[in-house]
């Protein structure tokens, strides 16, 4: 079982801390469920399906970040987080995906990475359907839920999930190598307690609905790669 490394959220008072316990705990439970899926048992083809599912997650992540910037337009920490996730060269270079110094959104990196290993049309249609339905679920959520998801994602949640995915054994092929690069670089970006991406959004603790975003993500992963369960 992978150890969950979600970090505590900074709060101003004991009362506020108590109000946040249930939402944070619900999200952590879903994170743990994702981390303890059977990542080591996946074949290379199944891991490719996971990469497709993650691409749609990366789309909603960027959308949630832009919503947070809309909700708090003067927030300097969120501005810095946007610079680290959007129109950035921090994943550059990577062969066949981004050139030296090229600036892209992180979901654009994933979109290009998917093109490195073509898959059959029928399989692609199914994965696109799973991703489209996942995005519809996320986009039905209210703005504050989506904005507050950032801290749950960046302050330990995705770091744990990425570490779990990296326990998979089969990384052959250009798409999976690019996906591995993406995951490893994001762990690097998120892991610093004081200067990582988690520190830039920790002041926006997750609301109750964020657990449903994690649940939708887990569902999309398992639909894409049923062997996970």
SULDAMO-V629989 format. One record per pair of residues at least 24 apart in sequence whose ideal C-beta (glycine too) atoms are under 10 Angstrom apart, sorted by the first residue. I is the first residue (numbers start at 0). J is the second residue. If there is no record, write none. Layout:
# SULDAMO-V629989
I|J ; I|J
This chain:
# SULDAMO-V629989
0|31 ; 0|34 ; 0|35 ; 0|163 ; 1|31 ; 1|33 ; 1|34 ; 1|35 ; 1|36 ; 1|38 ; 1|159 ; 1|160 ; 1|162 ; 1|163 ; 1|164 ; 1|165 ; 1|166 ; 2|31 ; 2|34 ; 2|159 ; 2|162 ; 2|163 ; 3|27 ; 3|28 ; 3|30 ; 3|31 ; 3|33 ; 3|34 ; 3|35 ; 3|155 ; 3|156 ; 3|158 ; 3|159 ; 3|160 ; 3|162 ; 3|163 ; 4|30 ; 4|34 ; 4|155 ; 4|156 ; 4|158 ; 4|159 ; 4|162 ; 4|190 ; 5|30 ; 5|31 ; 5|151 ; 5|154 ; 5|155 ; 5|156 ; 5|157 ; 5|158 ; 5|159 ; 5|197 ; 6|150 ; 6|153 ; 6|154 ; 6|155 ; 6|156 ; 6|158 ; 6|192 ; 6|195 ; 6|197 ; 6|198 ; 6|201 ; 7|154 ; 7|155 ; 7|201 ; 8|150 ; 8|151 ; 8|154 ; 8|155 ; 8|197 ; 8|201 ; 8|202 ; 8|203 ; 8|204 ; 8|205 ; 9|150 ; 9|154 ; 9|198 ; 9|201 ; 9|202 ; 9|204 ; 10|201 ; 10|202 ; 10|204 ; 11|202 ; 15|204 ; 16|204 ; 18|204 ; 18|207 ; 19|204 ; 19|205 ; 19|206 ; 19|207 ; 21|207 ; 21|210 ; 22|144 ; 22|147 ; 22|151 ; 22|204 ; 22|205 ; 22|206 ; 22|207 ; 22|208 ; 22|209 ; 22|210 ; 23|150 ; 23|151 ; 23|204 ; 23|205 ; 23|207 ; 23|209 ; 23|210 ; 24|210 ; 25|151 ; 25|205 ; 25|207 ; 25|208 ; 25|209 ; 25|210 ; 25|211 ; 25|213 ; 25|214 ; 26|148 ; 26|150 ; 26|151 ; 26|152 ; 26|156 ; 26|205 ; 26|206 ; 26|207 ; 26|208 ; 26|209 ; 26|210 ; 26|211 ; 26|212 ; 26|213 ; 26|214 ; 27|151 ; 27|155 ; 27|156 ; 27|159 ; 27|205 ; 27|210 ; 27|213 ; 28|210 ; 28|213 ; 28|214 ; 29|151 ; 29|156 ; 29|160 ; 29|209 ; 29|210 ; 29|211 ; 29|212 ; 29|213 ; 29|214 ; 29|215 ; 29|216 ; 29|217 ; 30|151 ; 30|152 ; 30|155 ; 30|156 ; 30|157 ; 30|158 ; 30|159 ; 30|160 ; 30|163 ; 30|210 ; 30|213 ; 30|216 ; 30|217 ; 31|159 ; 31|160 ; 31|163 ; 32|213 ; 32|214 ; 32|217 ; 32|221 ; 32|228 ; 33|156 ; 33|157 ; 33|159 ; 33|160 ; 33|163 ; 33|164 ; 33|213 ; 33|214 ; 33|216 ; 33|217 ; 33|220 ; 33|221 ; 33|227 ; 34|156 ; 34|159 ; 34|160 ; 34|161 ; 34|162 ; 34|163 ; 34|164 ; 34|166 ; 35|163 ; 35|227 ; 36|160 ; 36|163 ; 36|164 ; 36|217 ; 36|220 ; 36|221 ; 36|224 ; 36|226 ; 36|227 ; 36|228 ; 37|166 ; 37|167 ; 37|224 ; 37|226 ; 37|227 ; 37|228 ; 38|160 ; 38|162 ; 38|163 ; 38|164 ; 38|165 ; 38|166 ; 38|167 ; 38|168 ; 38|220 ; 38|224 ; 38|226 ; 38|227 ; 39|163 ; 39|166 ; 39|167 ; 39|168 ; 39|169 ; 40|167 ; 40|168 ; 40|224 ; 40|226 ; 40|227 ; 41|164 ; 41|166 ; 41|167 ; 41|168 ; 41|169 ; 41|224 ; 41|226 ; 41|227 ; 42|167 ; 42|168 ; 42|169 ; 42|224 ; 42|226 ; 43|116 ; 43|167 ; 43|168 ; 43|169 ; 43|170 ; 43|171 ; 43|172 ; 43|174 ; 43|175 ; 44|116 ; 44|118 ; 44|122 ; 44|169 ; 44|172 ; 44|175 ; 44|224 ; 44|226 ; 45|167 ; 45|169 ; 45|223 ; 45|224 ; 45|225 ; 45|226 ; 45|227 ; 46|164 ; 46|167 ; 46|168 ; 46|169 ; 46|170 ; 46|171 ; 46|172 ; 46|174 ; 46|175 ; 46|178 ; 46|179 ; 46|223 ; 46|224 ; 46|226 ; 47|113 ; 47|116 ; 47|118 ; 47|122 ; 47|126 ; 47|169 ; 47|172 ; 47|174 ; 47|175 ; 47|178 ; 47|223 ; 47|224 ; 48|118 ; 48|122 ; 48|125 ; 48|126 ; 48|129 ; 48|220 ; 48|222 ; 48|223 ; 48|224 ; 48|225 ; 48|226 ; 48|227 ; 49|126 ; 49|164 ; 49|167 ; 49|175 ; 49|178 ; 49|219 ; 49|220 ; 49|221 ; 49|223 ; 49|224 ; 49|227 ; 50|109 ; 50|112 ; 50|113 ; 50|115 ; 50|116 ; 50|126 ; 50|164 ; 50|174 ; 50|175 ; 50|177 ; 50|178 ; 50|179 ; 50|181 ; 50|182 ; 50|223 ; 50|224 ; 51|109 ; 51|113 ; 51|118 ; 51|122 ; 51|123 ; 51|125 ; 51|126 ; 51|127 ; 51|129 ; 51|130 ; 51|174 ; 51|178 ; 51|219 ; 51|223 ; 51|224 ; 52|126 ; 52|129 ; 52|130 ; 52|133 ; 52|216 ; 52|218 ; 52|219 ; 52|220 ; 52|221 ; 52|222 ; 52|223 ; 52|224 ; 53|106 ; 53|109 ; 53|112 ; 53|113 ; 53|130 ; 53|160 ; 53|161 ; 53|164 ; 53|178 ; 53|181 ; 53|182 ; 53|216 ; 53|219 ; 53|220 ; 53|223 ; 54|106 ; 54|107 ; 54|108 ; 54|109 ; 54|110 ; 54|111 ; 54|112 ; 54|113 ; 54|126 ; 54|127 ; 54|130 ; 54|178 ; 54|181 ; 55|106 ; 55|109 ; 55|126 ; 55|127 ; 55|129 ; 55|130 ; 55|131 ; 55|132 ; 55|133 ; 55|134 ; 55|137 ; 55|216 ; 55|219 ; 55|223 ; 56|106 ; 56|109 ; 56|130 ; 56|133 ; 56|134 ; 56|137 ; 56|152 ; 56|157 ; 56|160 ; 56|212 ; 56|215 ; 56|216 ; 56|219 ; 56|220 ; 57|84 ; 57|104 ; 57|105 ; 57|106 ; 57|107 ; 57|108 ; 57|109 ; 57|110 ; 57|181 ; 57|185 ; 58|104 ; 58|105 ; 58|106 ; 58|107 ; 58|109 ; 58|110 ; 58|130 ; 58|133 ; 58|134 ; 58|137 ; 59|106 ; 59|130 ; 59|133 ; 59|134 ; 59|136 ; 59|137 ; 59|138 ; 59|140 ; 59|145 ; 59|148 ; 59|152 ; 59|212 ; 59|215 ; 59|216 ; 60|84 ; 60|104 ; 60|105 ; 60|106 ; 60|137 ; 60|145 ; 60|148 ; 60|149 ; 60|152 ; 60|153 ; 60|157 ; 60|212 ; 61|85 ; 61|104 ; 61|105 ; 61|106 ; 61|107 ; 62|106 ; 62|134 ; 62|137 ; 62|138 ; 62|145 ; 63|137 ; 63|140 ; 63|142 ; 63|144 ; 63|145 ; 63|146 ; 63|147 ; 63|148 ; 63|149 ; 63|152 ; 63|209 ; 63|212 ; 64|104 ; 64|105 ; 64|145 ; 64|146 ; 64|148 ; 64|149 ; 64|152 ; 64|153 ; 64|200 ; 65|145 ; 65|146 ; 66|140 ; 66|141 ; 66|142 ; 66|143 ; 66|144 ; 66|145 ; 66|146 ; 66|147 ; 66|148 ; 66|149 ; 67|142 ; 67|143 ; 67|145 ; 67|146 ; 67|147 ; 67|148 ; 67|149 ; 67|150 ; 67|200 ; 67|203 ; 68|146 ; 69|142 ; 69|146 ; 70|142 ; 70|143 ; 70|145 ; 70|146 ; 70|147 ; 70|203 ; 71|146 ; 71|202 ; 71|203 ; 74|199 ; 74|200 ; 74|202 ; 74|203 ; 75|199 ; 76|196 ; 76|198 ; 76|199 ; 76|200 ; 76|201 ; 76|202 ; 76|203 ; 77|146 ; 77|149 ; 77|199 ; 77|200 ; 77|202 ; 77|203 ; 78|199 ; 79|196 ; 79|198 ; 79|199 ; 79|200 ; 80|149 ; 80|153 ; 80|196 ; 80|197 ; 80|198 ; 80|199 ; 80|200 ; 81|199 ; 82|199 ; 83|153 ; 83|188 ; 83|189 ; 83|195 ; 83|196 ; 83|199 ; 84|149 ; 84|153 ; 84|185 ; 84|188 ; 84|196 ; 84|199 ; 87|188 ; 89|184 ; 89|185 ; 89|187 ; 89|188 ; 90|177 ; 90|180 ; 90|181 ; 90|184 ; 90|185 ; 90|188 ; 91|184 ; 93|173 ; 93|176 ; 93|177 ; 93|180 ; 93|181 ; 93|184 ; 94|173 ; 94|176 ; 94|177 ; 94|180 ; 95|173 ; 95|174 ; 95|176 ; 95|177 ; 96|173 ; 96|174 ; 96|177 ; 96|180 ; 96|181 ; 97|177 ; 105|181 ; 105|184 ; 105|185 ; 105|188 ; 108|177 ; 108|178 ; 108|180 ; 108|181 ; 108|184 ; 109|174 ; 109|177 ; 109|178 ; 109|181 ; 111|174 ; 111|177 ; 112|173 ; 112|174 ; 112|175 ; 112|176 ; 112|177 ; 112|178 ; 112|180 ; 112|181 ; 113|174 ; 113|177 ; 113|178 ; 114|173 ; 114|174 ; 114|177 ; 115|172 ; 115|173 ; 115|174 ; 115|175 ; 115|176 ; 115|177 ; 115|178 ; 116|171 ; 116|172 ; 116|173 ; 116|174 ; 116|175 ; 116|176 ; 116|177 ; 116|178 ; 117|174 ; 118|174 ; 125|222 ; 125|223 ; 126|219 ; 126|222 ; 126|223 ; 126|224 ; 128|222 ; 129|218 ; 129|219 ; 129|220 ; 129|221 ; 129|222 ; 129|223 ; 130|219 ; 130|222 ; 130|223 ; 132|215 ; 132|218 ; 132|219 ; 132|222 ; 133|212 ; 133|215 ; 133|216 ; 133|218 ; 133|219 ; 133|220 ; 133|222 ; 133|223 ; 134|215 ; 134|219 ; 135|215 ; 136|211 ; 136|212 ; 136|214 ; 136|215 ; 136|216 ; 136|218 ; 136|219 ; 137|211 ; 137|212 ; 137|215 ; 137|216 ; 137|219 ; 139|211 ; 139|215 ; 140|206 ; 140|208 ; 140|209 ; 140|211 ; 140|212 ; 140|215 ; 141|206 ; 141|208 ; 143|203 ; 143|206 ; 143|208 ; 143|209 ; 144|205 ; 144|206 ; 144|207 ; 144|208 ; 144|209 ; 144|210 ; 144|211 ; 144|212 ; 145|206 ; 145|208 ; 145|209 ; 145|212 ; 146|200 ; 146|203 ; 146|205 ; 146|206 ; 146|209 ; 147|200 ; 147|203 ; 147|204 ; 147|205 ; 147|206 ; 147|207 ; 147|208 ; 147|209 ; 147|212 ; 148|200 ; 148|203 ; 148|205 ; 148|206 ; 148|208 ; 148|209 ; 148|210 ; 148|211 ; 148|212 ; 148|213 ; 149|196 ; 149|197 ; 149|199 ; 149|200 ; 149|201 ; 149|203 ; 149|205 ; 149|209 ; 150|196 ; 150|197 ; 150|198 ; 150|199 ; 150|200 ; 150|201 ; 150|202 ; 150|203 ; 150|204 ; 150|205 ; 150|209 ; 151|197 ; 151|200 ; 151|203 ; 151|204 ; 151|205 ; 151|206 ; 151|209 ; 151|210 ; 151|212 ; 151|213 ; 152|189 ; 152|196 ; 152|197 ; 152|200 ; 152|205 ; 152|209 ; 152|212 ; 152|213 ; 152|216 ; 153|185 ; 153|188 ; 153|189 ; 153|195 ; 153|196 ; 153|197 ; 153|198 ; 153|199 ; 153|200 ; 153|201 ; 154|189 ; 154|192 ; 154|195 ; 154|196 ; 154|197 ; 154|198 ; 154|199 ; 154|200 ; 154|201 ; 154|203 ; 154|204 ; 154|205 ; 155|189 ; 155|190 ; 155|192 ; 155|195 ; 155|197 ; 155|201 ; 156|189 ; 156|197 ; 156|205 ; 156|209 ; 156|213 ; 156|216 ; 157|182 ; 157|185 ; 157|186 ; 157|188 ; 157|189 ; 157|196 ; 157|197 ; 157|216 ; 158|182 ; 158|185 ; 158|186 ; 158|187 ; 158|188 ; 158|189 ; 158|190 ; 158|195 ; 158|196 ; 158|197 ; 159|186 ; 159|189 ; 160|185 ; 160|213 ; 160|216 ; 160|217 ; 160|220 ; 161|185 ; 161|186 ; 161|189 ; 161|190 ; 162|186 ; 162|190 ; 164|220
